[in-house]
Amino acid sequence: MAQRREGDRRRQRQRREGRLRTLGIAENTVVLITSDNGPHEEGGVNPDLFDANGPLRGYKRNLYEGGIRVPLIAWSPGRIGAGTSDRPTPLTDVLPTLAELGGAPAPTDIDGLSAAPLLAGSPDTARHNHLYWFRDERGVTSRANTEDGGRATWLAEAVRKDTWKAVRFAPVRDRALPDAQWQVELYDLASDLGEQRDVAAANPSVVAGLVALMRSSWADTYARRPFGVRAQVQGPAVPGQAFTVTATLANGSAKPWTRAFLALRAPAGWQVQATTAAGRDPLPAGAALTTTWRVTPPATAAAGTQWPLTVEGTAQTPTGPVRYSARERVSTVPPAPASDAYLSDLDWVSATNGWGPVERDRSNGRKAAGDGTPISFGGVTYAKGLGVHAPSEVVYHLGGTADRFTALVGIDDFSTNQGGTGATKASVRGDGKVLFTSGKLTGAGGPVQVDLDVRGVKLLHLLVEDANANTALDHTSWALARVTVR
């Protein structure tokens, strides 16, 4: 059976290679084959098949070599020669490696080091000072737990520097636990590849240095430097009216770019006008080009439709030209209300909800998909309204035609009858400006009245947020939510 499976895999590889050659792209293609962890026993898999780990100790979820060390096979005819290397190559190296092979710049704020010279046969490929792993795992399999000495659900860290490998376990889920309370093991991989002999007691200075590396390798937050293209659409789109699109092309590489340029593609018939410079030459390392456009959909654009917008950034880099793109979609809004209307009878522009669909009660004798039960506060039922669960935001297009917005908002009986822990805060925004904030809402406190002047408001946002860091029983309703049109 094992020989047949291996034969099947070999034939599959041959078919893939033959396909690349038939397409004429084999010489311009790099194929990488690897795994994200060592073997495991999940789903009935037998990790002993083919002796997958060889002399290595551990399985998936272990930080011993058997859980984290896997082969990385690279193939590219005419580019990568036959051979092997003992260079530790984490998957963070893949991005800068492929970038260098493709003649593209790579971000400077990543841990990866390019292994492209190694693939070309050079022995001088940059090596990492050390490699670090962290585990916060609650799942467990029997083999992994046995290898960890019953500690498979403990916090664990590991670091490798040169041939030294340290693994340590925390008996409680607290990464800030003092070092003396962790259980530390040390192995010399040069003489003990299977990590069978813990030599921590005989090498206290090595242990101290590796523990310090573990501490210094951790970062609670990490803000990435911008790289490539990002776009922001300040929509939605009203047919016949302009909205704004802003994009940036950021050079997060180590060297300057020239002839940097941003362009925006919109659907046919849409007007696009740049209001700031669309090019910059040069674009220094760490700098960004920002461009803004006014975009106007035609008056005949269908309402309630999503439309594609594509921003493309191009530049000339020291290794060749690059092109980055960002695809966004913008929705054309439903028509503005022409007469007084309950919001539950109008189509919204967008609706996001913390749990389940936004429920609409139209008091129409039907329960269409997404419709909820009638809204009630303190046993009093209201026929029209919107039921949401924090966090929630529902946006309506008023188009400047409405005069007032009125509603009752609060924790409804649906939540209150299940328990008293629900607590939320409601607010209303008009075109980004805060028009109303409720303060803390609870079932015991009842709903609050909303009565707002919304003259000139184009987009009305109804928001509900959690108010006690516990989203249980935060079902909140906007009852009798209604706009009047002057």
C-alpha positions as CSV (number, residue, x, y, z in Angstrom):
1,M,0.0,0.0,0.0
2,A,2.8,2.4,0.9
3,Q,4.7,1.8,-2.3
4,R,1.5,2.3,-4.3
5,R,0.9,5.7,-2.6
6,E,4.4,6.8,-3.3
7,G,4.1,5.8,-6.9
8,D,0.8,7.8,-7.2
9,R,2.6,10.9,-5.7
10,R,5.5,10.5,-8.1
11,R,3.1,10.3,-11.1
12,Q,1.3,13.4,-9.9
13,R,4.6,15.4,-9.7
14,Q,5.5,14.3,-13.2
15,R,2.1,15.4,-14.5
16,R,2.5,18.8,-12.9
17,E,6.0,19.2,-14.2
18,G,4.9,18.2,-17.7
19,R,2.1,20.7,-17.6
20,L,4.5,23.5,-16.8
21,R,6.7,22.5,-19.6
22,T,3.8,22.2,-22.0
23,L,2.8,25.8,-21.1
24,G,6.3,26.9,-21.7
25,I,6.7,28.4,-18.2
26,A,8.8,25.8,-16.4
27,E,12.0,27.8,-16.7
28,N,10.2,30.9,-15.3
29,T,8.5,29.0,-12.4
30,V,9.7,28.2,-8.9
31,V,7.8,25.4,-7.1
32,L,8.1,25.2,-3.3
33,I,6.8,22.2,-1.4
34,T,6.7,22.2,2.4
35,S,4.4,21.9,5.4
36,D,3.4,24.1,8.3
37,N,4.1,21.4,11.0
38,G,5.4,18.0,11.6
39,P,3.2,14.8,11.4
40,H,0.2,14.3,13.5
41,E,-2.5,11.7,14.4
42,E,-5.6,13.7,13.7
43,G,-8.4,12.4,11.5
44,G,-7.1,8.8,11.7
45,V,-3.7,9.7,10.2
46,N,-0.8,7.3,11.2
47,P,2.3,9.5,11.9
48,D,4.5,6.4,11.8
49,L,3.7,5.8,8.1
50,F,7.0,6.3,6.1
51,D,8.8,7.1,9.4
52,A,7.9,10.8,8.7
53,N,9.9,12.2,11.6
54,G,13.0,10.0,11.3
55,P,15.2,10.7,14.3
56,L,13.3,13.9,15.3
57,R,11.3,14.1,18.5
58,G,7.7,15.3,18.6
59,Y,4.6,15.9,16.5
60,K,2.3,18.8,15.5
61,R,1.8,21.1,18.5
62,N,5.2,20.2,20.0
63,L,8.0,22.7,19.9
64,Y,10.5,19.9,19.7
65,E,12.1,19.5,16.2
66,G,9.6,16.9,15.1
67,G,6.8,19.4,15.5
68,I,8.4,22.4,13.8
69,R,11.1,21.1,11.4
70,V,9.9,20.1,8.0
71,P,11.5,19.7,4.6
72,L,11.5,22.6,2.1
73,I,11.8,21.4,-1.5
74,A,12.5,23.9,-4.3
75,W,12.3,23.1,-8.0
76,S,13.0,25.3,-11.0
77,P,14.8,23.9,-14.1
78,G,17.8,25.9,-15.2
79,R,17.7,28.0,-12.0
80,I,18.0,25.6,-9.0
81,G,20.5,22.8,-9.1
82,A,20.4,19.5,-7.3
83,G,21.7,19.5,-3.7
84,T,20.8,19.9,-0.1
85,S,21.4,22.5,2.6
86,D,21.3,22.5,6.4
87,R,20.4,26.2,6.5
88,P,17.4,26.7,8.9
89,T,14.9,28.4,6.6
90,P,11.6,29.5,8.3
91,L,8.6,30.3,6.1
92,T,9.1,34.0,6.8
93,D,12.0,33.7,4.3
94,V,9.6,32.8,1.5
95,L,8.4,36.4,0.7
96,P,11.9,38.0,0.4
97,T,13.1,34.9,-1.5
98,L,10.4,35.0,-4.1
99,A,10.7,38.8,-4.4
100,E,14.4,38.6,-5.1
101,L,13.9,35.8,-7.6
102,G,11.2,37.8,-9.4
103,G,13.1,41.0,-9.4
104,A,10.8,42.8,-7.0
105,P,11.5,44.8,-3.8
106,A,10.6,43.3,-0.5
107,P,9.4,45.1,2.7
108,T,12.1,46.0,5.2
109,D,10.0,45.4,8.3
110,I,9.8,41.6,8.1
111,D,11.9,39.0,9.9
112,G,12.5,37.0,6.7
113,L,15.9,36.8,4.9
114,S,16.1,35.9,1.2
115,A,17.4,32.4,0.4
116,A,17.6,33.2,-3.3
117,P,21.4,33.0,-3.3
118,L,21.2,29.5,-1.7
119,L,18.9,28.3,-4.5
120,A,21.4,29.6,-7.0
121,G,24.1,27.5,-5.5
122,S,25.9,30.1,-3.3
123,P,26.9,29.0,0.2
124,D,26.9,32.6,1.5
125,T,23.2,33.0,2.1
126,A,22.3,35.1,5.1
127,R,21.5,33.1,8.2
128,H,19.2,34.2,11.1
129,N,20.8,35.1,14.4
130,H,18.1,32.9,16.1
131,L,14.7,31.4,15.5
132,Y,11.8,31.8,17.9
133,W,8.5,29.9,18.4
134,F,5.5,30.5,20.8
135,R,2.6,28.2,21.5
136,D,-0.7,28.9,23.2
137,E,-2.6,25.7,22.5
138,R,-5.7,24.3,24.2
139,G,-6.2,21.4,21.8
140,V,-4.2,18.2,22.5
141,T,-3.4,14.9,20.9
142,S,-2.1,11.9,22.9
143,R,1.2,11.6,21.2
144,A,2.0,15.3,21.4
145,N,1.0,15.3,25.0
146,T,3.2,12.4,25.8
147,E,6.2,14.1,24.1
148,D,5.6,17.2,26.2
149,G,5.4,15.2,29.4
150,G,1.7,16.0,29.9
151,R,2.2,19.7,29.2
152,A,0.7,19.9,25.7
153,T,-1.8,22.5,26.8
154,W,0.7,24.7,28.7
155,L,2.1,27.9,27.3
156,A,5.4,27.1,25.6
157,E,8.3,28.9,23.9
158,A,11.3,27.7,22.0
159,V,14.4,29.3,20.6
160,R,17.2,28.0,18.4
161,K,20.6,29.7,18.1
162,D,23.4,28.0,16.2
163,T,23.1,24.3,17.4
164,W,21.6,25.2,20.8
165,K,17.8,24.7,21.2
166,A,15.9,25.7,24.4
167,V,12.2,24.8,25.1
168,R,10.4,26.1,28.1
169,F,6.9,25.6,29.6
170,A,4.7,27.8,31.8
171,P,2.5,26.0,34.3
172,V,-0.1,28.8,34.1
173,R,-1.4,30.9,31.2
174,D,0.7,34.0,31.8
175,R,3.5,34.9,29.4
176,A,4.7,37.4,31.9
177,L,5.3,34.7,34.5
178,P,8.8,35.2,36.1
179,D,11.5,33.2,34.4
180,A,12.2,31.1,37.5
181,Q,8.7,29.6,37.4
182,W,9.1,28.3,33.8
183,Q,10.4,24.8,33.2
184,V,13.3,25.1,30.9
185,E,15.0,22.4,28.8
186,L,18.2,22.7,26.7
187,Y,19.5,20.5,23.9
188,D,22.6,20.5,21.7
189,L,21.3,19.6,18.3
190,A,24.8,19.0,16.9
191,S,25.2,15.9,19.1
192,D,21.5,15.2,20.1
193,L,19.3,15.8,17.1
194,G,16.5,13.8,18.7
195,E,16.5,16.1,21.8
196,Q,16.8,13.2,24.3
197,R,19.4,14.7,26.6
198,D,18.4,17.8,28.6
199,V,21.7,19.6,29.4
200,A,20.2,22.7,31.0
201,A,21.7,22.0,34.4
202,A,25.2,21.8,33.0
203,N,24.9,25.0,30.9
204,P,23.3,27.7,33.0
205,S,24.9,30.6,31.1
206,V,23.6,29.2,27.8
207,V,20.1,28.8,29.3
208,A,20.1,32.4,30.6
209,G,21.1,33.7,27.2
210,L,18.5,31.8,25.3
211,V,15.8,32.8,27.8
212,A,16.7,36.4,27.3
213,L,16.4,35.8,23.5
214,M,12.9,34.4,24.1
215,R,11.9,37.5,26.0
216,S,13.3,39.9,23.5
217,S,11.7,38.1,20.5
218,W,8.2,38.8,21.8
219,A,6.3,41.9,20.8
220,D,2.8,42.7,22.1
221,T,2.0,44.9,19.1
222,Y,3.6,45.3,15.8
223,A,2.6,48.1,13.4
224,R,3.5,47.3,9.8
225,R,5.0,50.0,7.6
226,P,2.9,50.7,4.6
227,F,3.9,48.8,1.4
228,G,2.2,48.7,-2.0
229,V,-1.2,50.1,-2.7
230,R,-4.1,50.8,-0.3
231,A,-7.4,52.5,-1.2
232,Q,-10.2,54.1,0.7
233,V,-13.6,54.8,-0.8
234,Q,-15.6,57.5,1.0
235,G,-18.9,56.3,-0.5
236,P,-21.5,55.1,-0.9
237,A,-22.2,56.4,-4.4
238,V,-25.2,58.6,-5.2
239,P,-26.0,58.6,-8.9
240,G,-25.1,62.0,-10.4
241,Q,-23.2,63.1,-7.3
242,A,-19.4,63.0,-6.6
243,F,-17.7,61.0,-3.9
244,T,-14.1,60.6,-3.0
245,V,-11.5,57.9,-3.4
246,T,-8.1,58.2,-1.8
247,A,-5.2,55.8,-2.4
248,T,-1.5,55.5,-1.4
249,L,1.4,53.9,-3.0
250,A,3.9,53.2,-0.3
251,N,7.6,52.4,-0.8
252,G,8.3,50.2,2.2
253,S,11.5,48.8,0.7
254,A,15.1,49.8,1.4
255,K,15.8,51.7,-1.8
256,P,14.1,54.6,-3.7
257,W,11.7,54.2,-6.5
258,T,11.3,56.4,-9.6
259,R,8.3,57.3,-11.8
260,A,5.8,56.4,-9.1
261,F,2.2,56.8,-10.4
262,L,-1.3,56.1,-9.2
263,A,-4.3,55.5,-11.5
264,L,-8.0,54.8,-10.8
265,R,-10.2,52.7,-13.0
266,A,-14.0,53.1,-12.7
267,P,-16.9,51.6,-14.6
268,A,-17.6,52.9,-18.1
269,G,-19.5,56.2,-18.0
270,W,-18.2,57.2,-14.6
271,Q,-16.3,60.5,-14.3
272,V,-12.9,60.3,-12.6
273,Q,-10.9,63.5,-11.8
274,A,-7.7,63.5,-9.8
275,T,-7.7,66.4,-7.2
276,T,-4.1,65.9,-6.1
277,A,-0.9,64.9,-7.9
278,A,-1.0,61.3,-9.3
279,G,2.8,61.0,-9.7
280,R,6.0,61.4,-7.7
281,D,9.6,61.1,-8.9
282,P,11.6,59.9,-7.0
283,L,9.6,58.1,-4.2
284,P,12.2,57.7,-1.4
285,A,12.4,54.6,0.7
286,G,9.8,54.8,3.5
287,A,7.8,57.5,1.7
288,A,4.3,57.3,0.1
289,L,2.5,58.9,-2.8
290,T,-1.1,59.8,-1.9
291,T,-3.7,60.7,-4.6
292,T,-7.4,61.7,-4.3
293,W,-10.0,61.5,-7.0
294,R,-13.5,62.8,-7.3
295,V,-15.7,60.1,-8.8
296,T,-19.1,60.7,-10.2
297,P,-21.4,57.9,-11.2
298,P,-23.9,58.7,-14.0
299,A,-27.4,59.8,-13.0
300,T,-28.6,56.7,-14.7
301,A,-26.5,54.3,-12.6
302,A,-28.7,51.6,-11.1
303,A,-29.5,52.0,-7.4
304,G,-28.7,49.3,-4.9
305,T,-25.8,47.9,-7.1
306,Q,-22.2,47.2,-6.2
307,W,-19.6,48.6,-8.7
308,P,-15.9,47.8,-9.0
309,L,-13.2,50.3,-8.5
310,T,-9.5,49.5,-9.1
311,V,-6.5,51.5,-8.0
312,E,-3.2,50.7,-9.7
313,G,0.2,51.9,-8.5
314,T,3.3,51.6,-10.7
315,A,6.9,52.5,-10.2
316,Q,10.4,51.7,-11.4
317,T,12.6,50.0,-8.8
318,P,16.3,49.2,-8.9
319,T,15.4,45.6,-9.9
320,G,12.8,46.5,-12.5
321,P,9.2,47.8,-12.8
322,V,6.5,46.9,-10.3
323,R,2.7,47.1,-10.4
324,Y,0.4,46.9,-7.3
325,S,-3.3,47.0,-7.3
326,A,-6.2,47.3,-4.8
327,R,-9.7,46.4,-5.8
328,E,-12.7,48.0,-4.0
329,R,-16.4,48.0,-4.5
330,V,-18.8,50.8,-4.0
331,S,-22.6,50.6,-3.7
332,T,-25.0,53.0,-5.3
333,V,-27.6,54.0,-2.7
334,P,-31.3,53.2,-2.8
335,P,-33.6,56.2,-3.6
336,A,-34.1,58.7,-0.8
337,P,-37.5,58.6,0.9
338,A,-40.1,60.8,-0.9
339,S,-42.6,60.7,2.0
340,D,-42.7,59.9,5.6
341,A,-41.5,56.3,6.2
342,Y,-40.5,53.8,8.8
343,L,-36.9,52.7,8.4
344,S,-38.0,49.0,8.5
345,D,-39.9,49.7,5.3
346,L,-36.9,51.2,3.5
347,D,-33.9,49.5,2.0
348,W,-30.7,50.1,3.9
349,V,-27.4,51.1,2.3
350,S,-25.5,48.6,4.5
351,A,-26.1,46.6,7.7
352,T,-23.5,45.0,10.0
353,N,-24.6,43.0,13.1
354,G,-22.7,41.4,15.9
355,W,-24.8,38.2,15.7
356,G,-27.4,37.1,13.1
357,P,-29.2,39.3,10.6
358,V,-30.7,42.7,11.3
359,E,-34.3,41.9,12.0
360,R,-37.0,44.0,10.4
361,D,-40.6,44.0,11.6
362,R,-42.8,45.5,8.9
363,S,-46.1,44.5,10.6
364,N,-47.1,43.1,7.2
365,G,-48.4,39.7,8.4
366,R,-45.4,38.0,6.7
367,K,-42.1,36.8,8.1
368,A,-39.7,37.2,5.2
369,A,-36.1,36.2,5.6
370,G,-34.4,38.4,8.1
371,D,-37.7,39.7,9.6
372,G,-38.0,39.5,13.4
373,T,-40.7,39.3,15.9
374,P,-42.6,42.5,16.9
375,I,-40.5,44.7,19.2
376,S,-41.5,45.2,22.9
377,F,-40.2,47.1,25.9
378,G,-41.7,46.3,29.3
379,G,-44.5,44.3,27.8
380,V,-45.5,47.1,25.4
381,T,-45.4,45.9,21.8
382,Y,-44.4,48.2,18.9
383,A,-45.3,47.2,15.4
384,K,-42.4,48.8,13.5
385,G,-38.7,48.5,14.2
386,L,-35.2,47.1,13.8
387,G,-33.7,44.4,16.0
388,V,-29.9,44.2,16.3
389,H,-27.2,42.7,18.4
390,A,-24.2,44.7,19.5
391,P,-22.0,45.7,17.8
392,S,-24.2,46.9,15.0
393,E,-24.4,49.6,12.4
394,V,-27.3,50.2,9.9
395,V,-27.0,52.9,7.3
396,Y,-29.8,54.6,5.4
397,H,-29.8,57.0,2.5
398,L,-31.9,60.1,3.3
399,G,-30.5,62.2,0.5
400,G,-31.2,65.5,2.4
401,T,-34.9,65.0,2.0
402,A,-35.9,64.2,5.6
403,D,-36.8,66.6,8.3
404,R,-36.8,64.6,11.6
405,F,-35.8,61.2,12.8
406,T,-37.7,59.7,15.8
407,A,-37.4,56.3,17.6
408,L,-37.3,54.4,20.9
409,V,-34.1,52.5,21.5
410,G,-33.2,50.1,24.2
411,I,-32.5,46.6,25.4
412,D,-35.7,44.8,24.4
413,D,-37.8,42.2,26.1
414,F,-36.2,39.4,24.0
415,S,-33.0,39.9,26.0
416,T,-34.4,41.1,29.3
417,N,-36.6,38.0,29.7
418,Q,-33.5,35.8,29.4
419,G,-31.4,37.7,31.9
420,G,-30.4,41.2,33.2
421,T,-26.8,41.3,32.0
422,G,-27.4,43.1,28.7
423,A,-25.9,46.6,28.5
424,T,-25.4,48.7,25.3
425,K,-25.0,52.2,24.1
426,A,-26.8,53.6,21.1
427,S,-25.8,56.5,18.9
428,V,-26.9,58.2,15.7
429,R,-24.6,59.9,13.1
430,G,-25.5,62.0,10.2
431,D,-22.9,62.2,7.5
432,G,-20.2,61.3,10.1
433,K,-21.4,63.8,12.7
434,V,-22.7,62.5,16.0
435,L,-26.3,63.6,16.5
436,F,-27.3,61.5,19.5
437,T,-25.7,59.3,22.2
438,S,-27.9,57.3,24.6
439,G,-25.6,56.6,27.5
440,K,-25.8,53.1,29.0
441,L,-28.9,51.1,28.1
442,T,-30.2,48.2,30.2
443,G,-33.5,46.2,30.2
444,A,-34.3,47.5,33.7
445,G,-33.8,51.1,32.6
446,G,-36.1,50.8,29.7
447,P,-35.8,52.5,26.3
448,V,-34.9,56.1,25.6
449,Q,-36.6,58.5,23.2
450,V,-34.8,59.8,20.1
451,D,-36.0,62.9,18.3
452,L,-33.5,64.5,16.0
453,D,-33.3,67.3,13.4
454,V,-31.9,65.5,10.3
455,R,-32.4,68.3,7.7
456,G,-29.7,68.1,5.1
457,V,-28.4,64.7,6.2
458,K,-27.6,62.4,3.3
459,L,-26.5,59.3,5.2
460,L,-28.0,58.3,8.6
461,H,-26.1,55.8,10.7
462,L,-27.7,53.9,13.6
463,L,-25.1,52.3,15.9
464,V,-25.2,50.0,18.9
465,E,-22.1,49.2,20.9
466,D,-21.5,46.9,23.9
467,A,-21.4,48.9,27.2
468,N,-20.1,46.3,29.7
469,A,-17.5,44.2,27.9
470,N,-20.0,41.4,27.7
471,T,-22.0,41.0,24.6
472,A,-24.3,38.4,26.1
473,L,-28.0,39.4,25.9
474,D,-27.2,42.7,24.1
475,H,-30.1,42.4,21.7
476,T,-31.2,46.0,21.2
477,S,-34.1,47.4,19.2
478,W,-35.0,50.6,17.4
479,A,-38.8,50.8,17.8
480,L,-40.9,53.1,15.7
481,A,-37.8,54.2,13.9
482,R,-39.2,56.8,11.5
483,V,-38.3,59.7,9.3
484,T,-40.6,62.5,8.3
485,V,-40.1,64.3,5.0
486,R,-40.8,68.0,4.7
